[in-house]
């Protein structure tokens, strides 16, 4: 029973499965029916499934047949209608075919015309496209042509601008053309060409600047001189106006953004031709002489090309080299003022150019670079001036050099360069100038002293008297009352020397001008130099005159008188300097003119000593002259009185400053000789001769023998009477004995 139930259950389950599969077959897409059929064959009841499938097919056929029977009449009606339509359709087809044939025949010409129109339209479209492309390419070609023209005419900076427009604006629009590729490939070469040519122009400019630095500097210094003259005029009268261009105006001559198409602006001449200007005409600005456009162009070109740093380094390096060349003075610079002037002109020209570059470019040179160059220039210039100025012995050349250095310093100061060291160096040159003046005035004083007659100046009229008074400040009421002709106490060299001292003071003053010194400093400088003139130069000149062998006593006395009057004129020289410098003598630290007093102490002492020596020598020569053949003891005693008067003069201290018996030493030889003969102290002389403590140390045995022979001759001449007098005979024997001993002393001494 259970098996029957189980079989029935399985049969029901299989039937349900087959029913499901049939529904899937009916509703599933045929492409996906494979898995469904697979499930049928996987089962064991596919026979029964086939039976059910056949049954299902028969059911569907019956339903189709039923449906067709239901619509059959309508189908028949439709067929009947279609048969009718077929005939009409055939007629229509014939008509359409006929119409088409006629249309084809009639439209053949139209088709030909339309084909021709089509070709025309195509050509028109091609032409239009070609025009559009050409319109796109023409600006590129025109720009390239413009570029070549600019390159040809050496307008490099505009060419670089054109190249930029061509590369960034025009070529990208036509980048697919072959000629565009050629241009693109050529652009780097053009850039390098522009770069090389602009650098070549810069080199030409630098070379031209180097050659013309002296002209630029000369113009700048002329301009500074004109301004100084103008300032001096302004100090004397109200300012009316000035045509001098300001520094700022000079800088605006050339615009840093030069992009001119005119041929003149593109010329790389570097230096513009300028005719020599007359002194009374306005000197052009130094920058007016220079065309800086090559520098600006090259700077812009390198900046655009991204190589500005390379350009800056090259420019600075080259200019440093040129600076070293400019600062190297010629070996013969000290020989003429033109040598110094050319040297200064070159330096000024160099720094005027650099200063202009500093203010007209953005960083091509900077202040640190300029300061470094200027420090180097200052040290080398000062060293060169110290060396070369030391060779100069002409005070006029030294003075001209000083004026040139001041102008040099003033010119550079206008451009903002510190020049204090130059003025400090001028103070050193001032000392050298003073030395050259002293040498010059030494010659002047020597000529005055050599040409003087050392006689009081005679005057025969009031006019002559006033002329001398006008030359030398002399006041003497007694002399004024005396009638003409009369004489001044001093000789002609006094007013001449006095006037030359004033000329020396003027010469000292000339050097101190424009040195920015205070009145006190100028006054101190003049007084110190004048003191040197008096104590050293004039004093030495006078002493040289006194020491001459042919100088007489009259001349020596006149020199003493002259120096006394020069000493008194010292206060007038003080007033003269005060009037020049406007510094009162009582001002603190003012140097006094002690010079006249000092040299009069020296000169008077030398003159007095020389006078005493001259007297002693003359008196000694008088005793020993060959023409004086006879000499008595009485004559010697009278001669001794004259010598004592001279000694009394020496002891009276005629000139202050001598120590004790210094002046008496001039007569010591004569005194010992006279004492020996008058005292007849031959035993002492002969016994002590040659010893340092000898009483008659200054008596030469030859001199004593010569004088003794003169006394011996006198005794012999009077021997007629002397032979009767025993004393005379004894004295004669003594003279002979002493003479014999003196000869032996002389003989032994010479041997």
C-alpha positions as CSV (number, residue, x, y, z in Angstrom):
1,X,0.0,0.0,0.0
2,X,2.7,2.3,1.0
3,X,4.6,1.5,-2.2
4,X,1.5,2.4,-4.2
5,X,1.3,5.7,-2.3
6,X,4.9,6.4,-2.8
7,X,4.6,5.7,-6.5
8,X,1.6,8.0,-6.8
9,X,3.5,10.7,-5.0
10,X,6.4,10.4,-7.3
11,X,4.2,10.4,-10.4
12,X,2.5,13.6,-9.2
13,X,5.9,15.2,-8.6
14,X,7.2,14.3,-12.0
15,X,4.0,15.6,-13.7
16,X,4.4,18.9,-11.9
17,X,8.1,19.1,-13.0
18,X,7.1,18.4,-16.6
19,X,4.5,21.1,-16.5
20,X,7.0,23.6,-15.2
21,X,9.4,22.7,-18.0
22,X,6.7,23.1,-20.6
23,X,5.8,26.6,-19.3
24,X,9.5,27.6,-19.5
25,X,9.8,26.3,-23.0
26,X,6.8,28.4,-24.0
27,X,7.9,31.5,-22.3
28,X,11.8,31.4,-22.5
29,X,13.9,32.7,-25.3
30,X,15.1,30.0,-27.6
31,X,18.7,31.0,-27.0
32,X,18.3,30.1,-23.4
33,X,16.2,26.8,-23.8
34,X,19.2,24.6,-23.6
35,X,19.4,24.3,-19.8
36,X,15.7,23.6,-19.7
37,X,15.9,20.7,-22.1
38,X,19.0,19.5,-20.3
39,X,16.9,19.1,-17.1
40,X,14.5,16.8,-19.2
41,X,17.3,14.5,-20.4
42,X,18.8,14.4,-17.0
43,X,15.6,12.9,-15.6
44,X,14.3,9.4,-16.3
45,X,10.8,10.3,-17.5
46,X,11.7,11.9,-20.8
47,X,9.4,9.6,-22.6
48,X,6.4,10.7,-20.6
49,X,7.7,14.3,-21.1
50,X,7.6,13.8,-24.9
51,X,4.1,12.5,-24.6
52,X,3.0,15.6,-22.7
53,X,4.9,17.7,-25.3
54,X,3.0,16.1,-28.1
55,X,-0.3,16.6,-26.3
56,X,0.6,20.3,-25.7
57,X,1.4,20.8,-29.4
58,X,-1.9,19.3,-30.5
59,X,-3.7,21.6,-28.2
60,X,-1.9,24.6,-29.7
61,X,-2.6,23.5,-33.2
62,X,-6.3,23.2,-32.4
63,X,-6.3,26.7,-31.0
64,X,-4.6,28.1,-34.2
65,X,-7.0,26.4,-36.4
66,X,-9.9,27.7,-34.5
67,X,-8.5,31.2,-34.7
68,X,-7.8,31.0,-38.4
69,X,-11.4,29.8,-39.0
70,X,-12.6,32.8,-37.2
71,X,-10.7,35.3,-39.4
72,X,-10.7,33.6,-42.8
73,X,-13.4,35.7,-44.4
74,X,-11.5,38.9,-43.7
75,X,-8.4,37.2,-45.2
76,X,-10.2,36.4,-48.4
77,X,-11.5,40.0,-48.6
78,X,-8.1,41.3,-48.2
79,X,-6.7,39.2,-51.0
80,X,-9.4,40.3,-53.3
81,X,-8.6,43.9,-52.5
82,X,-4.9,43.3,-53.1
83,X,-5.6,41.8,-56.5
84,X,-7.4,45.0,-57.5
85,X,-4.6,47.1,-56.2
86,X,-2.0,45.1,-58.2
87,X,-3.4,46.3,-61.5
88,X,-3.5,49.9,-60.4
89,X,0.0,49.5,-59.0
90,X,1.2,48.2,-62.4
91,X,-0.2,51.2,-64.1
92,X,1.4,53.5,-61.5
93,X,4.7,51.8,-62.0
94,X,4.5,52.3,-65.8
95,X,3.7,56.0,-65.3
96,X,6.5,56.4,-62.8
97,X,8.9,54.6,-65.2
98,X,7.9,56.8,-68.0
99,X,8.1,59.9,-65.9
100,X,11.5,58.9,-64.7
101,X,12.7,58.4,-68.2
102,X,11.5,61.8,-69.2
103,X,13.0,63.3,-66.1
104,X,16.3,61.7,-66.7
105,X,16.3,62.9,-70.3
106,X,15.3,66.4,-69.3
107,X,17.6,66.6,-66.2
108,X,20.8,65.4,-68.0
109,X,21.9,69.0,-68.8
110,X,20.9,70.1,-65.3
111,X,23.0,67.3,-63.8
112,X,25.9,68.5,-65.9
113,X,25.3,72.1,-64.8
114,X,25.0,71.0,-61.2
115,X,28.2,69.0,-61.5
116,X,29.9,72.1,-62.9
117,X,28.4,74.1,-60.0
118,X,29.6,71.5,-57.6
119,X,33.2,71.9,-58.9
120,X,32.9,75.7,-58.7
121,X,31.7,75.5,-55.2
122,X,34.5,73.2,-54.3
123,X,37.1,75.5,-55.9
124,X,35.5,78.5,-54.2
125,X,35.7,76.7,-50.9
126,X,39.3,75.7,-51.5
127,X,40.2,79.3,-52.5
128,X,38.5,80.6,-49.4
129,X,40.3,78.2,-47.2
130,X,43.5,79.1,-48.9
131,X,42.9,82.8,-48.4
132,X,42.2,82.1,-44.7
133,X,45.4,80.1,-44.3
134,X,47.4,82.8,-46.2
135,X,45.9,85.5,-44.0
136,X,47.1,83.4,-41.0
137,X,50.5,82.9,-42.5
138,X,51.2,86.3,-43.9
139,X,51.7,88.1,-40.5
140,X,54.2,85.4,-39.6
141,X,56.0,85.9,-42.9
142,X,55.9,89.7,-42.5
143,X,57.1,89.5,-38.9
144,X,60.0,87.2,-40.0
145,X,60.8,89.6,-42.8
146,X,60.8,92.5,-40.4
147,X,63.1,90.5,-38.1
148,X,65.6,90.0,-40.9
149,X,65.5,93.7,-41.8
150,X,66.1,94.6,-38.1
151,X,69.0,92.2,-38.0
152,X,70.4,93.6,-41.2
153,X,70.2,97.2,-39.9
154,X,71.7,96.2,-36.5
155,X,68.6,97.1,-34.6
156,X,69.1,94.3,-32.2
157,X,66.8,95.1,-29.3
158,X,63.7,95.7,-31.6
159,X,64.7,92.5,-33.4
160,X,64.6,90.6,-30.1
161,X,61.2,92.0,-29.4
162,X,60.0,91.0,-32.8
163,X,61.5,87.5,-32.2
164,X,59.5,87.2,-29.0
165,X,56.2,88.2,-30.8
166,X,57.0,85.8,-33.6
167,X,57.7,82.9,-31.3
168,X,55.0,83.3,-28.7
169,X,52.1,84.9,-30.7
170,X,52.4,84.1,-34.5
171,X,54.2,80.8,-34.9
172,X,51.9,78.7,-32.6
173,X,49.0,79.6,-35.0
174,X,50.7,78.0,-38.0
175,X,52.8,75.4,-36.2
176,X,51.7,72.5,-38.6
177,X,53.4,74.1,-41.6
178,X,56.8,73.0,-42.7
179,X,58.1,76.6,-43.1
180,X,57.1,77.2,-39.5
181,X,59.3,74.4,-38.3
182,X,62.2,75.9,-40.2
183,X,61.6,79.2,-38.4
184,X,61.3,77.5,-35.1
185,X,64.6,75.7,-35.6
186,X,66.2,79.0,-36.7
187,X,65.1,81.1,-33.6
188,X,67.8,79.9,-31.2
189,X,70.4,80.7,-33.9
190,X,69.0,84.2,-34.3
191,X,69.0,84.7,-30.5
192,X,72.7,83.7,-30.3
193,X,73.4,86.0,-33.3
194,X,71.7,88.9,-31.6
195,X,73.5,88.1,-28.4
196,X,76.9,87.9,-30.1
197,X,76.4,91.1,-32.1
198,X,75.2,93.1,-29.1
199,X,78.2,91.9,-27.1
200,X,80.5,92.9,-30.0
201,X,78.8,96.4,-29.9
202,X,79.4,96.5,-26.2
203,X,83.1,95.7,-26.7
204,X,83.3,98.5,-29.2
205,X,81.6,100.8,-26.8
206,X,84.0,99.9,-24.0
207,X,87.0,100.4,-26.2
208,X,85.7,103.7,-27.4
209,X,85.0,104.8,-23.8
210,X,88.6,103.8,-22.8
211,X,90.1,105.9,-25.6
212,X,87.9,108.9,-24.9
213,X,87.9,108.9,-21.1
214,X,90.2,111.9,-21.0
215,X,87.8,113.9,-23.2
216,X,84.9,113.0,-21.0
217,X,86.8,113.9,-17.9
218,X,88.1,117.2,-19.4
219,X,84.5,118.2,-20.2
220,X,83.4,117.3,-16.7
221,X,86.2,119.3,-15.1
222,X,85.5,122.3,-17.4
223,X,81.9,122.1,-16.2
224,X,83.0,122.0,-12.6
225,X,85.3,125.0,-13.2
226,X,82.5,126.9,-14.8
227,X,80.3,126.1,-11.8
228,X,83.0,127.2,-9.4
229,X,83.4,130.5,-11.4
230,X,79.6,130.9,-11.3
231,X,79.5,130.3,-7.6
232,X,82.2,133.0,-7.1
233,X,80.2,135.4,-9.1
234,X,77.1,134.6,-7.1
235,X,78.9,135.3,-3.9
236,X,79.5,138.8,-5.3
237,X,76.1,139.5,-6.8
238,X,72.5,138.3,-6.5
239,X,71.7,135.1,-8.3
240,X,69.9,135.7,-11.6
241,X,69.9,132.2,-13.2
242,X,72.1,129.4,-14.3
243,X,72.2,127.5,-17.6
244,X,74.1,124.6,-16.0
245,X,72.3,121.3,-16.3
246,X,71.6,119.6,-13.1
247,X,72.9,116.1,-12.5
248,X,69.4,114.7,-12.7
249,X,68.7,116.4,-16.0
250,X,71.9,115.0,-17.4
251,X,70.7,111.5,-16.5
252,X,67.5,111.9,-18.4
253,X,69.3,112.4,-21.7
254,X,69.1,108.7,-22.5
255,X,66.0,106.7,-21.6
256,X,66.8,103.2,-20.3
257,X,64.0,101.7,-22.4
258,X,65.3,102.6,-25.8
259,X,63.3,101.1,-28.7
260,X,63.7,103.5,-31.5
261,X,63.6,102.5,-35.1
262,X,65.5,105.5,-36.4
263,X,68.9,104.6,-37.8
264,X,70.6,107.3,-35.7
265,X,69.5,105.8,-32.4
266,X,70.9,102.4,-33.4
267,X,74.4,103.6,-34.3
268,X,76.9,102.1,-31.9
269,X,79.4,104.9,-32.2
270,X,79.8,105.2,-28.4
271,X,81.3,108.8,-28.5
272,X,79.5,111.6,-30.2
273,X,81.7,114.2,-32.0
274,X,81.8,117.5,-30.2
275,X,83.7,120.6,-31.4
276,X,86.1,122.2,-28.9
277,X,84.2,124.8,-26.9
278,X,85.4,128.3,-26.2
279,X,86.0,129.1,-22.6
280,X,83.2,131.7,-22.6
281,X,80.7,129.2,-24.0
282,X,78.6,126.8,-22.1
283,X,80.4,123.4,-21.8
284,X,78.2,120.5,-22.6
285,X,77.3,118.0,-19.9
286,X,79.8,115.1,-19.8
287,X,77.0,112.6,-20.4
288,X,76.1,114.6,-23.6
289,X,79.3,113.3,-25.2
290,X,78.5,109.6,-24.7
291,X,76.0,107.4,-26.5
292,X,75.1,104.8,-23.9
293,X,72.6,103.0,-26.1
294,X,75.0,100.0,-26.8
295,X,75.1,99.4,-23.0
296,X,71.3,99.7,-22.6
297,X,70.6,97.5,-25.6
298,X,73.0,94.8,-24.6
299,X,71.7,94.9,-21.0
300,X,68.1,94.6,-22.2
301,X,69.0,91.8,-24.7
302,X,70.8,89.8,-22.0
303,X,68.0,90.4,-19.6
304,X,65.4,89.1,-22.0
305,X,67.6,86.1,-22.8
306,X,67.9,85.3,-19.1
307,X,71.6,86.0,-19.0
308,X,71.7,89.4,-17.2
309,X,74.0,88.1,-14.5
310,X,76.5,87.0,-17.2
311,X,76.4,90.5,-18.7
312,X,76.8,92.3,-15.4
313,X,79.8,90.2,-14.5
314,X,81.4,90.7,-17.9
315,X,80.8,94.5,-17.8
316,X,82.2,94.9,-14.3
317,X,85.2,92.7,-15.0
318,X,86.1,94.8,-18.1
319,X,85.6,98.1,-16.4
320,X,87.8,97.0,-13.5
321,X,90.5,96.2,-16.0
322,X,90.1,99.6,-17.6
323,X,90.2,101.2,-14.1
324,X,93.6,99.7,-13.4
325,X,94.9,101.0,-16.8
326,X,93.5,104.4,-16.2
327,X,95.0,104.6,-12.7
328,X,98.5,103.7,-13.9
329,X,100.3,107.1,-14.3
330,X,102.8,107.6,-17.1
331,X,106.4,107.6,-16.0
332,X,107.0,111.2,-17.0
333,X,103.8,112.6,-15.6
334,X,105.7,114.9,-13.2
335,X,107.5,116.8,-16.0
336,X,104.6,118.9,-17.1
337,X,101.2,120.0,-15.9
338,X,99.6,118.4,-19.0
339,X,100.8,115.0,-17.8
340,X,98.8,115.4,-14.5
341,X,95.8,116.9,-16.3
342,X,95.5,114.0,-18.7
343,X,95.8,111.6,-15.8
344,X,93.0,113.3,-13.9
345,X,90.9,113.6,-17.0
346,X,91.0,109.9,-17.5
347,X,90.0,109.1,-13.9
348,X,87.2,111.6,-13.9
349,X,85.9,110.3,-17.3
350,X,85.9,106.8,-16.0
351,X,83.9,107.6,-12.9
352,X,81.5,110.0,-14.7
353,X,80.6,107.1,-17.0
354,X,80.2,104.6,-14.1
355,X,78.1,107.1,-12.1
356,X,75.8,107.6,-15.1
357,X,75.5,103.9,-15.6
358,X,74.6,103.6,-11.8
359,X,71.7,106.0,-12.1
360,X,70.4,105.0,-15.5
361,X,70.3,101.2,-15.2
362,X,68.7,98.9,-12.8
363,X,71.6,97.2,-11.0
364,X,74.1,96.9,-13.8
365,X,76.5,98.5,-11.3
366,X,75.6,99.1,-7.7
367,X,76.9,101.5,-5.0
368,X,79.1,98.9,-3.4
369,X,80.8,98.2,-6.7
370,X,81.3,102.0,-7.3
371,X,82.7,102.5,-3.8
372,X,85.1,99.6,-4.2
373,X,86.4,101.1,-7.4
374,X,86.7,104.5,-5.9
375,X,88.6,103.3,-2.8
376,X,91.1,101.6,-5.2
377,X,91.3,104.7,-7.3
378,X,91.9,106.9,-4.2
379,X,94.7,104.8,-2.9
380,X,96.4,104.5,-6.3
381,X,95.9,108.2,-7.2
382,X,97.2,109.4,-3.9
383,X,100.2,107.1,-4.0
384,X,101.0,108.3,-7.6
385,X,100.7,111.9,-6.7
386,X,102.9,111.5,-3.6
387,X,105.6,109.8,-5.8
388,X,105.5,112.2,-8.8
389,X,105.0,115.4,-6.9
390,X,108.1,114.7,-4.9
391,X,110.1,115.1,-8.1
392,X,108.8,118.7,-8.6
393,X,111.1,121.5,-7.7
394,X,109.2,124.4,-9.4
395,X,106.8,126.0,-6.9
396,X,104.7,127.3,-9.8
397,X,104.2,123.8,-11.1
398,X,103.3,122.6,-7.6
399,X,100.8,125.4,-7.2
400,X,99.2,124.6,-10.6
401,X,99.2,120.9,-9.6
402,X,97.4,121.9,-6.4
403,X,94.8,123.8,-8.3
404,X,94.3,120.9,-10.6
405,X,93.9,118.5,-7.7
406,X,91.3,120.8,-6.1
407,X,89.4,120.9,-9.4
408,X,89.7,117.1,-9.7
409,X,88.3,116.7,-6.2
410,X,85.5,119.2,-6.7
411,X,84.4,117.5,-9.9
412,X,84.2,114.1,-8.4
413,X,82.5,115.5,-5.3
414,X,79.7,116.8,-7.5
415,X,79.1,113.1,-8.5
416,X,78.9,112.0,-4.9
417,X,82.4,110.6,-4.4
418,X,84.1,111.3,-1.1
419,X,87.3,113.3,-1.6
420,X,88.5,114.1,2.0
421,X,91.6,112.0,1.5
422,X,92.6,114.1,-1.5
423,X,92.4,117.3,0.6
424,X,94.4,115.6,3.3
425,X,97.1,114.8,0.8
426,X,97.1,118.4,-0.4
427,X,98.2,119.3,3.1
428,X,101.2,117.1,2.5
429,X,101.9,118.7,-0.8
430,X,101.6,122.0,0.9
431,X,104.7,121.2,3.0
432,X,106.5,120.3,-0.2
433,X,105.3,123.5,-1.8
434,X,106.7,125.4,1.1
435,X,110.1,123.7,0.7
436,X,110.2,124.6,-3.0
437,X,109.3,128.2,-2.2
438,X,112.1,128.3,0.3
439,X,114.5,127.0,-2.3
440,X,113.3,129.6,-4.8
441,X,113.5,132.4,-2.4
442,X,117.0,131.3,-1.4
443,X,118.1,132.0,-4.9
444,X,116.2,135.3,-4.9
445,X,117.9,136.4,-1.6
446,X,121.3,135.3,-3.0
447,X,120.8,137.5,-6.0
448,X,119.7,140.4,-3.9
449,X,122.7,140.1,-1.6
450,X,125.2,139.6,-4.4
451,X,124.0,142.7,-6.2
452,X,123.9,144.9,-3.1
453,X,126.6,147.6,-2.6
454,X,126.3,147.4,1.2
455,X,126.1,151.2,1.4
456,X,123.4,153.4,2.9
457,X,120.8,154.3,0.3
458,X,121.2,157.9,-0.8
459,X,118.2,160.1,-1.7
460,X,118.3,163.5,-3.4
461,X,114.6,164.3,-3.5
462,X,111.3,163.9,-1.7
463,X,110.1,161.6,-4.4
464,X,113.0,159.3,-4.0
465,X,112.5,159.4,-0.2
466,X,108.8,158.5,-0.5
467,X,109.6,155.7,-2.9
468,X,111.9,154.0,-0.4
469,X,109.5,154.6,2.5
470,X,106.8,153.0,0.3
471,X,108.9,149.9,-0.1
472,X,110.0,149.6,3.5
473,X,108.3,150.7,6.7
474,X,110.9,153.1,8.1
475,X,110.2,156.0,10.5
476,X,112.9,158.4,11.7
477,X,111.9,162.0,12.7
478,X,115.6,163.2,12.6
479,X,116.1,161.8,9.1
480,X,112.9,163.5,7.9
481,X,114.1,166.9,9.1
482,X,117.5,166.6,7.4
483,X,117.9,168.4,4.1
484,X,118.5,166.6,0.8
485,X,120.7,164.9,-0.2
486,X,120.6,162.5,2.8
487,X,121.0,158.7,3.4
488,X,118.9,155.9,4.9
489,X,120.9,153.9,7.4
490,X,120.3,150.7,5.6
491,X,121.4,149.5,2.1
492,X,119.1,148.5,-0.8
493,X,118.8,144.9,0.1
494,X,116.6,145.8,3.1
495,X,113.6,147.0,1.1
496,X,114.2,144.4,-1.5
497,X,114.3,141.6,1.0
498,X,111.2,143.0,2.8
499,X,109.2,143.1,-0.4
500,X,110.3,139.5,-1.3
501,X,109.1,138.4,2.2
502,X,105.7,139.8,1.3
503,X,105.8,138.1,-2.1
504,X,106.6,134.8,-0.3
505,X,103.6,135.3,2.0
506,X,101.4,135.9,-1.1
507,X,102.8,132.7,-2.6
508,X,101.9,130.8,0.6
509,X,98.4,132.2,0.5
510,X,97.8,131.1,-3.0
511,X,98.3,127.5,-2.1
512,X,95.8,127.7,0.8
513,X,93.0,128.9,-1.5
514,X,90.1,126.4,-2.1
515,X,91.5,123.9,0.4
516,X,88.4,124.5,2.7
517,X,90.7,125.6,5.5
518,X,89.7,127.9,8.3
519,X,91.2,131.4,8.5
520,X,93.1,130.3,11.6
521,X,94.6,127.4,9.8
522,X,95.7,129.6,6.8
523,X,97.2,132.1,9.2
524,X,99.1,129.5,11.1
525,X,100.4,128.0,7.8
526,X,101.6,131.3,6.5
527,X,103.3,132.3,9.8
528,X,105.1,129.0,10.1
529,X,106.4,129.2,6.5
530,X,107.4,132.8,7.0
531,X,109.3,131.9,10.1
532,X,111.2,129.2,8.2
533,X,112.0,131.7,5.5
534,X,113.5,134.1,8.0
535,X,115.3,131.6,10.3
536,X,116.6,129.3,7.7
537,X,116.6,130.7,4.2
538,X,117.4,134.4,4.8
539,X,119.7,133.6,7.8
540,X,121.7,131.1,5.7
541,X,122.0,133.5,2.8
542,X,123.3,136.3,5.1
543,X,125.7,134.0,6.8
544,X,127.1,132.9,3.5
545,X,127.7,136.5,2.6
546,X,129.5,137.1,5.9
547,X,131.7,134.1,5.5
548,X,133.1,135.2,2.2
549,X,136.8,135.9,2.2
550,X,136.6,139.2,0.4
551,X,134.0,140.7,2.8
552,X,135.2,143.9,4.4
553,X,134.6,145.4,7.8
554,X,132.4,148.1,6.3
555,X,130.2,145.5,4.7
556,X,130.0,143.6,8.0
557,X,128.9,146.7,9.9
558,X,126.3,147.4,7.2
559,X,124.9,143.9,7.4
560,X,124.4,144.3,11.2
561,X,122.6,147.5,10.7
562,X,120.4,146.0,7.9
563,X,119.5,143.0,10.1
564,X,118.6,145.4,12.9
565,X,116.1,147.2,10.7
566,X,114.7,144.0,9.3
567,X,114.1,142.9,12.9
568,X,112.1,146.1,13.6
569,X,110.0,145.5,10.5
570,X,108.7,142.2,12.0
571,X,105.7,143.9,13.5
572,X,104.7,145.3,10.1
573,X,104.9,141.8,8.6
574,X,102.6,140.6,11.5
575,X,100.1,143.3,10.5
576,X,100.5,142.4,6.8
577,X,99.6,138.7,7.5
578,X,96.7,139.8,9.8
579,X,95.2,142.0,7.0
580,X,95.4,139.0,4.6
581,X,93.9,136.3,6.9
582,X,91.7,138.5,9.1
583,X,93.0,136.6,12.1
584,X,94.1,138.9,15.0
585,X,97.5,138.3,16.5
586,X,96.1,137.9,20.0
587,X,94.0,134.9,18.8
588,X,94.6,131.7,20.8
589,X,97.3,129.4,19.2
590,X,98.3,132.1,16.7
591,X,101.9,131.5,15.7
592,X,104.1,134.6,16.2
593,X,106.7,135.8,13.8
594,X,109.8,135.1,15.9
595,X,111.9,134.5,12.8
596,X,113.3,138.0,12.3
597,X,114.6,138.1,15.9
598,X,116.1,134.7,15.5
599,X,118.0,135.2,12.3
600,X,119.2,138.7,13.6
601,X,120.6,137.0,16.7
602,X,122.4,134.5,14.4
603,X,123.4,136.9,11.6
604,X,124.6,139.6,14.0
605,X,126.7,137.1,16.0
606,X,128.2,135.8,12.8
607,X,128.9,139.3,11.5
608,X,130.4,140.5,14.8
609,X,132.6,137.4,15.1
610,X,133.6,137.8,11.4
611,X,134.4,141.4,12.0
612,X,136.6,140.7,15.0
613,X,138.4,137.9,13.1
614,X,138.8,140.2,10.2
615,X,140.4,142.8,12.4
616,X,142.7,140.3,14.1
617,X,143.7,138.9,10.8
618,X,144.3,142.3,9.2
619,X,146.4,143.5,12.2
620,X,148.4,140.3,12.1
621,X,149.0,140.7,8.4
622,X,150.0,144.3,9.0
623,X,152.8,143.1,11.3
624,X,153.9,140.4,9.0
625,X,153.8,142.1,5.6
626,X,157.0,141.9,3.6
627,X,156.9,145.6,3.0
628,X,157.2,146.3,6.7
629,X,160.9,145.6,7.1
630,X,161.6,147.5,10.3
631,X,159.8,147.2,13.6
632,X,160.7,148.8,16.9
633,X,159.5,147.9,20.4
634,X,157.8,151.3,20.6
635,X,155.8,150.6,17.5
636,X,154.8,147.2,19.0
637,X,153.7,149.0,22.2
638,X,151.6,151.4,20.2
639,X,150.2,148.6,18.2
640,X,149.4,146.8,21.4
641,X,147.2,149.8,22.5
642,X,145.1,149.4,19.3
643,X,144.7,145.7,19.9
644,X,143.6,146.4,23.5
645,X,140.9,148.8,22.1
646,X,139.6,145.9,19.9
647,X,139.6,143.6,22.9
648,X,137.7,146.1,24.9
649,X,135.1,146.2,22.1
650,X,134.9,142.4,22.2
651,X,134.4,142.4,26.0
652,X,131.6,145.1,25.9
653,X,129.1,142.6,24.4
654,X,128.2,144.4,21.2
655,X,125.8,141.6,20.2
656,X,123.9,139.6,22.8
657,X,124.2,135.8,22.9
658,X,128.0,135.3,23.1
659,X,129.3,133.2,26.0
660,X,131.8,135.1,28.2
661,X,135.0,135.8,26.3
662,X,134.0,134.2,23.0
663,X,134.5,137.3,21.0
664,X,138.0,137.9,22.6
665,X,139.1,134.6,21.2
666,X,139.3,136.3,17.8
667,X,142.3,138.3,19.1
668,X,144.0,135.5,21.1
669,X,146.7,134.8,18.6
670,X,147.6,138.5,18.3
671,X,147.5,138.9,22.1
672,X,149.9,136.1,22.9
673,X,152.3,137.2,20.2
674,X,152.3,140.8,21.5
675,X,152.7,139.7,25.1
676,X,155.6,137.5,24.1
677,X,157.5,140.4,22.4
678,X,156.5,143.2,24.8
679,X,157.4,141.1,27.9
680,X,160.3,139.5,26.1
681,X,159.4,136.2,27.7
682,X,161.4,133.9,25.4
683,X,162.7,131.6,28.1
684,X,159.1,130.6,29.0
685,X,158.1,130.3,25.3
686,X,161.1,128.1,24.4
687,X,160.9,126.0,27.6
688,X,157.1,125.3,27.4
689,X,156.7,125.0,23.6
690,X,154.6,122.0,22.5
691,X,153.0,121.5,25.9
692,X,149.1,121.8,26.2
693,X,149.6,124.2,29.1
694,X,152.0,126.5,27.3
695,X,151.4,130.2,28.0
696,X,152.1,131.1,24.4
697,X,150.4,128.1,22.8
698,X,148.9,130.2,19.9
699,X,152.2,131.7,18.9
700,X,153.7,130.0,15.8
701,X,157.5,129.9,15.9
702,X,157.6,130.9,12.2
703,X,155.5,134.0,13.0
704,X,157.7,134.8,16.0
705,X,160.9,134.4,13.9
706,X,159.5,136.6,11.1
707,X,158.7,139.4,13.6
708,X,162.0,139.0,15.4
709,X,163.9,139.3,12.2
710,X,162.1,142.7,11.6
711,X,163.4,143.9,15.0
712,X,166.9,142.5,14.3
713,X,167.1,144.5,11.0
714,X,166.2,147.6,12.8
715,X,169.1,147.1,15.3
716,X,171.6,146.6,12.5
717,X,170.5,149.8,10.7
718,X,171.3,151.8,13.8
719,X,174.5,149.9,14.7
720,X,176.6,153.1,14.4
721,X,175.1,154.2,17.6
722,X,174.3,150.9,19.0
723,X,177.9,149.7,19.0
724,X,178.7,152.3,21.7
725,X,175.9,151.2,23.9
726,X,176.4,148.0,25.7
727,X,172.7,147.3,26.2
728,X,172.0,147.5,22.6
729,X,174.8,145.1,21.9
730,X,173.5,142.7,24.5
731,X,170.0,142.9,23.1
732,X,171.3,142.2,19.6
733,X,173.1,139.1,20.8
734,X,170.0,138.0,22.6
735,X,168.0,138.5,19.4
736,X,170.5,136.5,17.5
737,X,170.4,133.8,20.1
738,X,166.6,133.6,20.2
739,X,166.4,133.6,16.4
740,X,168.9,130.7,16.3
741,X,166.8,128.8,18.8
742,X,163.6,129.5,16.9
743,X,165.2,128.2,13.7
744,X,166.2,125.0,15.5
745,X,162.7,124.7,16.9
746,X,161.2,125.2,13.5
747,X,163.6,122.7,11.9
748,X,163.0,120.0,14.5
749,X,159.2,120.6,14.4
750,X,159.1,120.3,10.6
751,X,161.3,117.2,10.6
